[in-house]
């Protein structure tokens, strides 16, 4: 999936981005260091399948401990 956004301005620790006429805040720390107002950002968003599975495993383990400890 590829999306293009325009950097409209910076407000504190956020960049205000425009996408399809809508504005939204995006953390500056997640952007390249050299980004500036007016730049076009090319977003390629993917799902990290391995990390998702690991997170689900950790949550399930916590849930099991929670319910086992209550007995």
PAVEXFI-306018 format. One record per atom (N, C-alpha, C, O, CB): atom name; residue in three letters; x, y negated, z. Coordinates in pm, whole numbers, plus 50000, padded with zeros to 5 digits. Last residue first. Glycine has a CB too. Layout:
CA	ALA	X	Y	Z
...
//
This chain:
N	UNK	49247	51855	54082
CA	UNK	49188	51978	54139
C	UNK	49242	52011	54274
O	UNK	49203	52111	54333
CB	UNK	49212	52094	54048
N	UNK	49395	51644	53986
CA	UNK	49272	51614	54060
C	UNK	49214	51736	54129
O	UNK	49140	51722	54226
CB	UNK	49168	51556	53966
N	UNK	49603	51743	53836
CA	UNK	49635	51689	53967
C	UNK	49510	51661	54051
O	UNK	49518	51654	54173
CB	UNK	49716	51563	53951
N	UNK	49472	51802	53594
CA	UNK	49523	51914	53676
C	UNK	49549	51865	53819
O	UNK	49520	51937	53915
CB	UNK	49654	51974	53614
N	UNK	49418	51549	53495
CA	UNK	49307	51637	53531
C	UNK	49351	51756	53616
O	UNK	49275	51805	53699
CB	UNK	49239	51686	53405
N	UNK	49680	51446	53464
CA	UNK	49578	51372	53538
C	UNK	49466	51465	53584
O	UNK	49425	51461	53700
CB	UNK	49520	51258	53452
N	UNK	49802	51633	53296
CA	UNK	49853	51612	53434
C	UNK	49749	51542	53520
O	UNK	49733	51575	53637
CB	UNK	49983	51530	53432
N	UNK	49646	51594	53064
CA	UNK	49649	51723	53130
C	UNK	49696	51711	53275
O	UNK	49637	51770	53365
CB	UNK	49739	51820	53054
N	UNK	49713	51328	53003
CA	UNK	49574	51363	53034
C	UNK	49567	51496	53108
O	UNK	49491	51510	53204
CB	UNK	49490	51370	52904
N	UNK	49985	51357	52947
CA	UNK	49941	51272	53059
C	UNK	49799	51306	53102
O	UNK	49768	51311	53221
CB	UNK	49951	51123	53021
N	UNK	49967	51519	52718
CA	UNK	50037	51566	52837
C	UNK	49998	51486	52960
O	UNK	49979	51543	53068
CB	UNK	50189	51559	52817
N	UNK	49831	51345	52544
CA	UNK	49768	51471	52586
C	UNK	49834	51527	52711
O	UNK	49766	51578	52800
CB	UNK	49775	51574	52473
N	UNK	50028	51146	52515
CA	UNK	49898	51113	52574
C	UNK	49828	51239	52624
O	UNK	49773	51240	52734
CB	UNK	49809	51041	52471
N	UNK	50233	51291	52388
CA	UNK	50256	51228	52519
C	UNK	50125	51196	52589
O	UNK	50112	51217	52709
CB	UNK	50340	51100	52504
N	UNK	50098	51362	52148
CA	UNK	50147	51466	52238
C	UNK	50169	51409	52379
O	UNK	50128	51470	52478
CB	UNK	50278	51528	52184
N	UNK	50057	51112	52035
CA	UNK	49942	51193	52071
C	UNK	49981	51303	52169
O	UNK	49906	51333	52262
CB	UNK	49879	51254	51946
N	UNK	50326	51042	51991
CA	UNK	50245	50962	52082
C	UNK	50123	51042	52128
O	UNK	50088	51041	52246
CB	UNK	50200	50831	52013
N	UNK	50400	51238	51801
CA	UNK	50468	51232	51930
C	UNK	50386	51154	52033
O	UNK	50376	51194	52149
CB	UNK	50607	51169	51914
N	UNK	50231	51166	51587
CA	UNK	50217	51297	51651
C	UNK	50282	51298	51789
O	UNK	50226	51354	51883
CB	UNK	50278	51405	51564
N	UNK	50339	50912	51530
CA	UNK	50197	50926	51568
C	UNK	50175	51058	51640
O	UNK	50107	51063	51742
CB	UNK	50106	50917	51443
N	UNK	50597	50978	51450
CA	UNK	50578	50899	51573
C	UNK	50434	50908	51622
O	UNK	50410	50912	51742
CB	UNK	50616	50751	51548
N	UNK	50533	51121	51212
CA	UNK	50605	51186	51321
C	UNK	50585	51111	51453
O	UNK	50559	51172	51556
CB	UNK	50755	51195	51289
N	UNK	50403	50925	51054
CA	UNK	50334	51046	51094
C	UNK	50401	51111	51214
O	UNK	50333	51152	51308
CB	UNK	50328	51144	50978
N	UNK	50371	50614	51022
CA	UNK	50480	50696	51072
C	UNK	50416	50821	51133
O	UNK	50381	50822	51251
CB	UNK	50569	50617	51177
N	UNK	50228	50481	50735
CA	UNK	50200	50546	50863
C	UNK	50322	50630	50900
O	UNK	50370	50709	50818
CB	UNK	50070	50633	50856
N	UNK	50317	50163	50592
CA	UNK	50307	50308	50589
C	UNK	50276	50360	50729
O	UNK	50295	50289	50828
CB	UNK	50439	50371	50535
N	UNK	50309	49880	50393
CA	UNK	50267	49938	50520
C	UNK	50252	50089	50503
O	UNK	50184	50136	50412
CB	UNK	50134	49875	50569
N	UNK	50481	49628	50278
CA	UNK	50461	49768	50242
C	UNK	50432	49840	50373
O	UNK	50522	49858	50455
CB	UNK	50587	49829	50165
N	UNK	50442	49296	50189
CA	UNK	50424	49396	50295
C	UNK	50402	49534	50234
O	UNK	50314	49553	50149
CB	UNK	50305	49357	50386
N	UNK	50612	49028	50102
CA	UNK	50568	49152	50040
C	UNK	50563	49258	50150
O	UNK	50666	49303	50198
CB	UNK	50665	49195	49922
N	UNK	50554	48685	50126
CA	UNK	50595	48808	50194
C	UNK	50532	48928	50126
O	UNK	50413	48929	50096
CB	UNK	50556	48803	50342
N	UNK	50675	48387	50007
CA	UNK	50580	48495	49980
C	UNK	50636	48621	50045
O	UNK	50751	48658	50022
CB	UNK	50557	48515	49825
N	UNK	50724	48075	50177
CA	UNK	50774	48204	50128
C	UNK	50658	48302	50105
O	UNK	50557	48298	50175
CB	UNK	50875	48265	50227
N	UNK	50615	47856	50302
CA	UNK	50601	47866	50157
C	UNK	50651	47998	50099
O	UNK	50622	48028	49984
CB	UNK	50673	47754	50093
N	UNK	50856	47839	50560
CA	UNK	50725	47800	50509
C	UNK	50724	47804	50357
O	UNK	50819	47761	50292
CB	UNK	50686	47659	50559
N	UNK	51083	48125	50566
CA	UNK	51048	47984	50584
C	UNK	50911	47956	50526
O	UNK	50856	48037	50452
CB	UNK	51154	47893	50519
N	UNK	51310	48377	50688
CA	UNK	51180	48340	50632
C	UNK	51149	48193	50663
O	UNK	51184	48141	50769
CB	UNK	51069	48431	50689
N	UNK	51545	48488	50786
CA	UNK	51557	48373	50696
C	UNK	51423	48326	50639
O	UNK	51422	48243	50548
CB	UNK	51649	48408	50583
N	UNK	51482	48715	50938
CA	UNK	51537	48596	51005
C	UNK	51534	48471	50916
O	UNK	51521	48360	50967
CB	UNK	51678	48623	51049
N	UNK	51168	48873	50861
CA	UNK	51311	48854	50837
C	UNK	51358	48720	50896
O	UNK	51281	48624	50902
CB	UNK	51341	48859	50685
N	UNK	50938	48936	51138
CA	UNK	50971	48885	51005
C	UNK	51122	48876	50986
O	UNK	51196	48873	51084
CB	UNK	50907	48747	50984
N	UNK	50886	48996	51395
CA	UNK	50871	49105	51300
C	UNK	50905	49063	51156
O	UNK	50900	49145	51064
CB	UNK	50730	49159	51305
N	UNK	50901	48758	51534
CA	UNK	51006	48859	51558
C	UNK	50999	48977	51461
O	UNK	51097	49050	51447
CB	UNK	50996	48910	51700
N	UNK	50666	48625	51474
CA	UNK	50787	48587	51402
C	UNK	50895	48694	51417
O	UNK	50972	48717	51324
CB	UNK	50840	48452	51451
N	UNK	50357	48790	51448
CA	UNK	50475	48764	51531
C	UNK	50599	48736	51446
O	UNK	50634	48814	51357
CB	UNK	50500	48882	51623
N	UNK	50100	48609	51292
CA	UNK	50186	48727	51283
C	UNK	50312	48697	51363
O	UNK	50369	48589	51349
CB	UNK	50221	48763	51134
N	UNK	49764	48501	51248
CA	UNK	49894	48488	51315
C	UNK	49969	48620	51307
O	UNK	49910	48728	51315
CB	UNK	49875	48446	51463
N	UNK	49595	48417	50941
CA	UNK	49611	48496	51062
C	UNK	49751	48478	51118
O	UNK	49845	48445	51045
CB	UNK	49582	48646	51034
N	UNK	49349	48308	50708
CA	UNK	49470	48280	50784
C	UNK	49474	48371	50907
O	UNK	49371	48397	50969
CB	UNK	49476	48131	50825
N	UNK	49238	48390	50378
CA	UNK	49220	48399	50524
C	UNK	49354	48373	50592
O	UNK	49459	48412	50541
CB	UNK	49163	48539	50565
N	UNK	49297	48404	50110
CA	UNK	49225	48287	50159
C	UNK	49199	48285	50308
O	UNK	49144	48188	50360
CB	UNK	49096	48276	50088
N	UNK	49452	48640	50095
CA	UNK	49319	48633	50033
C	UNK	49235	48518	50088
O	UNK	49115	48534	50110
CB	UNK	49245	48764	50052
N	UNK	49634	48530	50359
CA	UNK	49611	48648	50277
C	UNK	49468	48642	50225
O	UNK	49374	48640	50304
CB	UNK	49637	48780	50357
N	UNK	49878	48342	50519
CA	UNK	49755	48338	50440
C	UNK	49749	48464	50354
O	UNK	49845	48499	50285
CB	UNK	49747	48209	50352
N	UNK	50006	48317	50852
CA	UNK	50011	48371	50717
C	UNK	49875	48358	50650
O	UNK	49771	48363	50715
CB	UNK	50055	48518	50719
N	UNK	50194	48159	51079
CA	UNK	50057	48161	51030
C	UNK	50065	48201	50883
O	UNK	50122	48130	50800
CB	UNK	49984	48021	51049
N	UNK	50402	48316	51307
CA	UNK	50392	48258	51174
C	UNK	50245	48267	51136
O	UNK	50180	48369	51157
CB	UNK	50486	48333	51070
N	UNK	50473	48258	51654
CA	UNK	50393	48316	51547
C	UNK	50411	48241	51416
O	UNK	50432	48120	51414
CB	UNK	50246	48316	51586
N	UNK	50585	48131	51866
CA	UNK	50642	48261	51831
C	UNK	50563	48332	51720
O	UNK	50583	48451	51696
CB	UNK	50648	48350	51953
N	UNK	50500	47821	51741
CA	UNK	50563	47892	51851
C	UNK	50625	48022	51804
O	UNK	50707	48023	51712
CB	UNK	50463	47919	51962
N	UNK	50396	47846	51438
CA	UNK	50341	47792	51562
C	UNK	50398	47874	51677
O	UNK	50349	47983	51706
CB	UNK	50184	47795	51562
N	UNK	50466	47772	51102
CA	UNK	50507	47840	51225
C	UNK	50446	47768	51343
O	UNK	50445	47645	51349
CB	UNK	50662	47846	51237
N	UNK	50281	47825	50795
CA	UNK	50352	47743	50893
C	UNK	50393	47832	51011
O	UNK	50358	47950	51017
CB	UNK	50263	47624	50942
N	UNK	50232	48003	50578
CA	UNK	50176	47868	50579
C	UNK	50255	47776	50671
O	UNK	50292	47665	50633
CB	UNK	50030	47871	50622
N	UNK	50357	48238	50379
CA	UNK	50385	48179	50509
C	UNK	50337	48034	50504
O	UNK	50394	47951	50433
CB	UNK	50539	48187	50546
N	UNK	50136	48454	50213
CA	UNK	50211	48329	50207
C	UNK	50233	48280	50349
O	UNK	50140	48279	50430
CB	UNK	50136	48221	50120
N	UNK	50152	48799	50118
CA	UNK	50104	48693	50206
C	UNK	50192	48571	50186
O	UNK	50309	48583	50148
CB	UNK	50104	48739	50355
N	UNK	50062	49096	49954
CA	UNK	50139	48973	49948
C	UNK	50073	48868	50036
O	UNK	49951	48849	50030
CB	UNK	50152	48922	49802
N	UNK	50093	49447	49999
CA	UNK	50014	49325	50016
C	UNK	50107	49205	50013
O	UNK	50219	49211	50064
CB	UNK	49933	49329	50149
N	UNK	50066	49783	49913
CA	UNK	50148	49663	49904
C	UNK	50059	49541	49911
O	UNK	49960	49531	49837
CB	UNK	50232	49663	49774
N	UNK	50085	50117	50000
CA	UNK	50000	50000	50000
C	UNK	50090	49877	50000
O	UNK	50182	49869	50081
CB	UNK	49903	50000	50122
//
